[in-house]
Amino acid sequence: MEGGISAGTAAAQVFRAKKVALRDGRTAMIRRAGPRDAEAVIAHVNAVGAEGIHIMTEKLRRTPREEKVVFRNADGRAGLYIVASVDGEIVGSADIERGRQTKNRHTASLGIAIRKDSRGLGLGLAMMRTLIAWARSVGIRKVTLGVFASNTPALALYRRLGFTEEGRLRGQVILRTKPVDEILLALWP
Ligand SMILES: CC(C)(COP(=O)(O)OP(=O)(O)OC[C@H]1O[C@@H](n2cnc3c(N)ncnc32)[C@H](O)[C@@H]1OP(=O)(O)O)[C@@H](O)C(=O)NCCC(=O)NCCS
């Protein structure tokens, strides 16, 4: 790539919690995941996973103790792990992890999950914008993700943010007995 990559020297970013007004009148707080969130985040991701059609994860195999390490590793330099809470309950989680090798430190991959009863209210957009702003702030040049071709809401969200298709793994997953492609999307923020 031309212009050189300075991403390797990027400093950790201080992350400030922020409030988001949801379309149903509630207020969500987006903040970094902390040790006390470990159990709730595992339960949250598992609930979305149990729906069976949106995300690759079916059940997280990490213990709360291991989850805390994941949060700690997302230190604002190597990555960022955020949660959204409403009245103290976790309704969304999202994380972004930068490539660990010299070769791919200019890239990062992300994942997001909003609880079923809190979708379509603007939270996914706010959390994605938070992750992308972080990526930009630490010099990441390319953000990638995989999405199932059947996941219309997620595809619409990503395209709205400027993600474009870079590839397609045909029949990569079987969802409710049907083969579905995984689409690889990227954003050069
Ligand atoms: C996909 C997901 C992250 C979107 O988050 P969300 O909070 O529901 O989305 P938002 O309300 O912020 O919507 C943002 C934009 O996404 C698109 N969108 C969201 N839901 C949509 C739907 N049901 N149909 C079409 N477009 C949709 C729209 O462009 C929307 O903007 P608009 O409301 O101004 O039209 C969320 O639905 C989710 O977590 N789903 C389950 C897990 C999952 O699929 N994770 C992603 C795996 S790749």
The ligand as an SDF file (V2000), in Angstrom:
LIG
                    3D

 48 50  0  0  0  0  0  0  0  0999 V2000
  -28.0000   -5.9910   12.6090 C   0  0  0  0  0  0  0  0  0  0  0  0
  -28.1260   -5.1530   13.8720 C   0  0  0  0  0  0  0  0  0  0  0  0
  -26.7340   -4.9360   14.4870 C   0  0  0  0  0  0  0  0  0  0  0  0
  -28.6790   -3.7680   13.4770 C   0  0  0  0  0  0  0  0  0  0  0  0
  -28.7730   -2.9880   14.6340 O   0  0  0  0  0  0  0  0  0  0  0  0
  -30.1360   -2.1990   14.9560 P   0  0  0  0  0  0  0  0  0  0  0  0
  -29.9580   -1.4960   16.2260 O   0  0  0  0  0  0  0  0  0  0  0  0
  -31.2660   -3.1410   14.8580 O   0  0  0  0  0  0  0  0  0  0  0  0
  -30.1790   -1.1900   13.7210 O   0  0  0  0  0  0  0  0  0  0  0  0
  -30.5510    0.3430   13.7580 P   0  0  0  0  0  0  0  0  0  0  0  0
  -31.8770    0.5280   14.3810 O   0  0  0  0  0  0  0  0  0  0  0  0
  -29.4270    1.1340   14.3190 O   0  0  0  0  0  0  0  0  0  0  0  0
  -30.6940    0.6480   12.2070 O   0  0  0  0  0  0  0  0  0  0  0  0
  -29.6610    1.2740   11.4810 C   0  0  0  0  0  0  0  0  0  0  0  0
  -29.9170    1.1000    9.9930 C   0  0  0  0  0  0  0  0  0  0  0  0
  -29.7750   -0.2790    9.6530 O   0  0  0  0  0  0  0  0  0  0  0  0
  -30.7420   -0.6400    8.6780 C   0  0  0  0  0  0  0  0  0  0  0  0
  -31.7210   -1.5670    9.2590 N   0  0  0  0  0  0  0  0  0  0  0  0
  -31.8450   -1.9050   10.5600 C   0  0  0  0  0  0  0  0  0  0  0  0
  -32.8220   -2.8170   10.7120 N   0  0  0  0  0  0  0  0  0  0  0  0
  -33.3250   -3.0500    9.4880 C   0  0  0  0  0  0  0  0  0  0  0  0
  -34.3490   -3.8900    8.9890 C   0  0  0  0  0  0  0  0  0  0  0  0
  -35.0610   -4.6930    9.7890 N   0  0  0  0  0  0  0  0  0  0  0  0
  -34.5790   -3.9020    7.6490 N   0  0  0  0  0  0  0  0  0  0  0  0
  -33.8730   -3.1170    6.8230 C   0  0  0  0  0  0  0  0  0  0  0  0
  -32.8840   -2.2800    7.2390 N   0  0  0  0  0  0  0  0  0  0  0  0
  -32.6140   -2.2480    8.5470 C   0  0  0  0  0  0  0  0  0  0  0  0
  -31.4170    0.6690    8.2770 C   0  0  0  0  0  0  0  0  0  0  0  0
  -30.6350    1.2630    7.2590 O   0  0  0  0  0  0  0  0  0  0  0  0
  -31.2970    1.4500    9.5570 C   0  0  0  0  0  0  0  0  0  0  0  0
  -31.4010    2.8270    9.3760 O   0  0  0  0  0  0  0  0  0  0  0  0
  -32.8610    3.5190    9.4680 P   0  0  0  0  0  0  0  0  0  0  0  0
  -33.5360    2.9740   10.6760 O   0  0  0  0  0  0  0  0  0  0  0  0
  -32.5670    4.9700    9.5690 O   0  0  0  0  0  0  0  0  0  0  0  0
  -33.5730    3.1150    8.2260 O   0  0  0  0  0  0  0  0  0  0  0  0
  -29.1110   -5.7800   14.8860 C   0  0  0  0  0  0  0  0  0  0  0  0
  -30.3470   -5.9470   14.2640 O   0  0  0  0  0  0  0  0  0  0  0  0
  -28.6350   -7.1030   15.4540 C   0  0  0  0  0  0  0  0  0  0  0  0
  -27.8410   -7.1330   16.3830 O   0  0  0  0  0  0  0  0  0  0  0  0
  -29.1440   -8.2290   14.9340 N   0  0  0  0  0  0  0  0  0  0  0  0
  -28.8520   -9.5570   15.4930 C   0  0  0  0  0  0  0  0  0  0  0  0
  -27.3680   -9.8770   15.4750 C   0  0  0  0  0  0  0  0  0  0  0  0
  -26.7560   -9.5870   14.1350 C   0  0  0  0  0  0  0  0  0  0  0  0
  -27.3380   -9.7930   13.1000 O   0  0  0  0  0  0  0  0  0  0  0  0
  -25.4980   -9.1080   14.1980 N   0  0  0  0  0  0  0  0  0  0  0  0
  -24.7530   -8.8000   12.9930 C   0  0  0  0  0  0  0  0  0  0  0  0
  -24.1520  -10.0470   12.4420 C   0  0  0  0  0  0  0  0  0  0  0  0
  -23.1430   -9.7160   11.0140 S   0  0  0  0  0  0  0  0  0  0  0  0
  1  2  1  0
  2  3  1  0
  2  4  1  0
  2 36  1  0
  4  5  1  0
  5  6  1  0
  6  7  2  0
  6  8  1  0
  6  9  1  0
  9 10  1  0
 10 11  2  0
 10 12  1  0
 10 13  1  0
 13 14  1  0
 14 15  1  0
 15 16  1  0
 15 30  1  0
 16 17  1  0
 17 18  1  0
 17 28  1  0
 18 19  1  0
 18 27  1  0
 19 20  2  0
 20 21  1  0
 21 22  1  0
 21 27  2  0
 22 23  1  0
 22 24  2  0
 24 25  1  0
 25 26  2  0
 26 27  1  0
 28 29  1  0
 28 30  1  0
 30 31  1  0
 31 32  1  0
 32 33  2  0
 32 34  1  0
 32 35  1  0
 36 37  1  0
 36 38  1  0
 38 39  2  0
 38 40  1  0
 40 41  1  0
 41 42  1  0
 42 43  1  0
 43 44  2  0
 43 45  1  0
 45 46  1  0
 46 47  1  0
 47 48  1  0
M  END
$$$$
